[in-house]
């Protein structure tokens, strides 16, 4: 009997330990980006739950819907990388690899658009029909820059357009709002 209990506890510990080493559902590791040479654009923003909670408290009275949305978020990560002759192929390859990995890991592609030199992909990781655990936006803006965005948290699908509006993510702004269905 003690052997069975010990084996069960060890198995349970290994299960939790394996999860602890992985990323939370909805989070994507884009890798490390290096600022391009020659002064090309480079922006990296990483907001943790503490900073997001603080922002929610600041807007709570004026915009309760936005505060509620922010309170459900755990992390926001934005990377904007200017494309140069040196990094263009690497960044394009990384974007394609990321998109393929998302699809193989159960993410749903909700937008794929190519127009006038822009290539946009939006992916959702859902827990069930009522909850989005993660959102990834990838944008290749011609030969100018690439954008990688990952938002992690408990996001109600009907709030995606509001999220795009408040975080200035243009591809999300165009999604239908709940009252437009």
N, C-alpha and C positions, 0 to 999 in steps of 0.2 A: 504493500500500500504506500509506504513513504516513497518508494522508487517511482511509482506512477504519479504521485503528487509532484515530486521533484521534476520529473520529465515534463509534466504539464506546465509548471511554472517556468522552466527553461524555455519551452516552446513559446509561451506567452511573452516572455522577456525578449526573445529574438524577434518576434513579430513586431512589438512596439519599437525595438531598437532599429529594425529595418525601415520602419516608417519615419523615424526621427531623422535618419540620414537623408531621406528623400525630400523633395520639395512639397509644400502644401498643395492640395488640389487647386488648380487654377493658376499656379505660378509656373513660369517658364524661365529657364536659364538661357539667355541669349549669348552668354559668354561675355568676355571683356572686350570693350571697344577701345581702340587707341585713337587719340585725336589725329586727324589727318595733317599732313605737312602743308606748308604754304599758307597757313592761316584760314583754311577752309572751315566751314561751320562745324561746331561740335557742342552739343548740349546733352547733359546727362542729369536727369532728375530722379531721385529715389525718395519717395515718401513712405514712411512707416506708419503703422497704426497710431502711434502716439501723436504724430504731427497731423494726421488726418482727423483724429478725435478733437484736437485743439481747433482745427479749422471748422469742424462741425459745431463746436460750442460758440464760435464767433458769429456764425450765420444763423444760429438756432431761432432767434426771435424774428428776424426779417424773412427768412426763407426756411420754414420748417421741413418742406419736402426735400430740399437740398441737404439739410442737416441729417435727416433720416437716411438719405442715400449715402452720405459720407460715413455715418456711423456703421454702415454695413461693410465698409471697405477695410481691408487689412494692409494693402500695399498698392502703390502706384509707381510704375517704373517707366520712364520715357527716355529714349535715346534718339537723338537726331545727329546724323553723321554726314558731313559734306563729302561728296564724291570727288575723288581726284583720279588721275591716271594710275596712281600707285595702289589705291584701295578699291576701286570700282568693281573689279571682277570678284575680289574676296567678299565684299559686302553683298553683292548680288547672289553669289553662291550661298552665303550664310542665310540670306533671306529665303531662298528656295529650300534649303535644308530644313530650316525652321518650319516652314509651311508643310513640308512633307511629314516631319516628325509630329506635328500637331494632329494631322489626319490619322496617322498610325496609332496615336495615343488616345483616340476617342473624342477629339475635339470636332465640332461642327463648323464647317465653313459657311458663314451666312452671307458674305459678300465677296465676290471676285470681280473686279472691274479693271479693265484696261482701256484707257482713252487718252488721247493727246499726250502720249509719253508718260502717263501716270499708271502705276500698277498698284492696286489696293487689294488687300486681303484682310478680312475680319473673321475671327474665329471665336467660338464660345465653348467653354467647358461647362456642361450643365450637370447638376446633381439629379434633378427631376424636372418636370415641366414647369415648376414654379420658381426655380432658383438657378441662377448663373453663378458658378464658382470662380470663373475666370474669363477674361476677355483679352484677346491679343489683336492688335492692329499692326499691320505691316504695310508700309507705303514706300514705293520707289518712285520718286518724282524726277522722271527723266534721268539726266546725267548730273542733276544738281545735288540731291541729297536722298538719304534713306531714313525712314522712321520706324522704330520698333517700340511698341507700347504694350505693357502688360498691366492689367488691373485685376487684383485678386480680392475676393470677398463675397459677400452674400448680396447679389444684385438681382433685383426683381426685373424680369424681362421688359416689363412696361416702362421701366425707368432708364433704359439704355439711351434713348434720345436726350433725356434730361442730363444724363452723364456726359454725353458728347457735347451738349451745349455748355455745361458748366466747366468742363475740363478742356474745352476748345479742341475737340477731336472731330474735325469736319465730317469724316465718313459716317460717324454715329449720329450727327445732327439730323441727317436726312431720313433716319429710321422713323416709321410712324409712331406717333404718340398714342397713348391709350384711347383718347377721345377721337382719334382719326380713323379707327378701325372700320 
